[in-house]
Amino acid sequence: MTQEIKNYMQTLGKQARAAATTLSAAESRQKNDALHKIAKSILEQREHLKSENEKDLQAARDKGLEDAMVDRLALKDNTIDAMAEGLRQIAALPDPVGEISDLKYVPSGIQVGRMRVPLGVIGIIYESRPNVTIDAAALCLKSGNATLLRGGSEAIHSNRALAACIQAGLLDARLPAECVQVIETTDRAAVGELLRLKDFVDVIIPRGGKGLIERVSEESLIPVIKHLDGICHVYIDDDADANKALKITFNSKSQRYGTCNTLETLLVADSRANELLPLIKAMFDKEGVELRGCDRTREIIQCKAATEEDWKTEYLAPILSIRIVDDMEAAIRHINRYSSQHTESIITQDISKTRRFMREVDSSSVMVNASTRFADGFEYGLGAEIGISTDKLHARGPVGLEGLTSLKFVVFGDGHIRS
């Protein structure tokens, strides 16, 4: 079976590499046409998609999965409509491929610039939510990349049905069906083989829980774009506006609990703690958020004691840890020690402090007087994102179309030779 899986994955890899060559040369018009035709196919196959999805839902119920997990799997009419609309929105985005920037003359007389080009073949490994199949396929297609998609076994029937819609749209637009391939086996060995396809795959993007991302990071022979945790901070400075501080803190934590850009640790300047912490406690008590505080915090408000482990924890739940710090310097030290380098925000009216905070905090998104919940590709104007990267090489922060491309140098001359 292992050799069978290896042969299967090798075949998919070869097909993806060949398709990537064709796709990289495709005009924007042809790629956009494919996206619209995939949207049309999805709407036409609505009943078939729901029928195949019901097989996954029933299997999930039979396994005793939690209702929330079953709900994440469901392809409802509004989900199908949203997938089609998402495809149309991505078609409407500017195509980064072929864009030339930074073109300038150098002393020798040649012109040197940089051109955006696709990465090549992208392997995407994800869990649950079959709509990710469409999102990932669409972003890779628009950015000129072939892709191998490995969804969770719990959504296999849904993903196969969506793959058929995608490939029908590609063929209708005169592009190779192999531009997007869904790995149809549920054998876990396929993931291991995908992570070793370095001759055919250029980048791996994992989307899912920490266990999946850790496995991919440890085993992959291919570069990985990923983030493990979203341990995000808000720091309320000495010079913060109180109303802004309360509003931003509440939104950063309570707008949604289970996202990677949700606030997990609140840092409060010592000079503002007596004034603001009782208000913060009252605000979160109404919302049912459990507070865990340092010793100094617990002298001001009643809450559970925070441990060293709390500063390192992404709760993804209505729990918030609070620490009082002496000043901004102490806040930066705490963030750079415990942060997962995802998103941090400072609340202050002092512009010199904002500049220092932005410069010295080493995270992929740094905000001033704004909720951490804005750390999102759509909110950043990228149109859509395939994930968020906390790595420092290639892409950092929300990864949209531009993050799925690379740059190469282009040189223009007129018979120039080097002396």
Buried (B, 14 or more C-beta within 10 A) or exposed (E): EEEEBBEBBBEBBBBBBBBBEBBBEBEBEEBBBBBBBBBBBBBEBBEEBBEBBBEBBEBBEEEEBEEEBBEBBBBEEEBBBEBBEBBBBBBEBEBBBBBEEEEEEEEEEBBBBBBBBBBBBBBBBBBBBBBBBBBBBBBBBBBBBBBBBBBBBBBBBBBBBBBBBBBBBBBBBEBBBBBBBBBBBEBEBBBBBBBBBEEBBBBBBBBBEEEBBEBBBEBBEBBBBBBBBBBBBBBBBBBBBEEBBBBBBBBBBBBEBEBBBBBBBBBBBEBBBEEBBEBBBEBBBEEEBBBBBBEBBBEBBEBEEBEEEBBBBBBBEBBBBBBBBEEBEBBBEBBBEBBBBBBBBBBBEBEEBBEBBBEBBEBBBBBBBBBBBBBBBEBBEBBBBBBBBBBEEBBBBBBBBBBBBBBEEEEEEEEEEEE
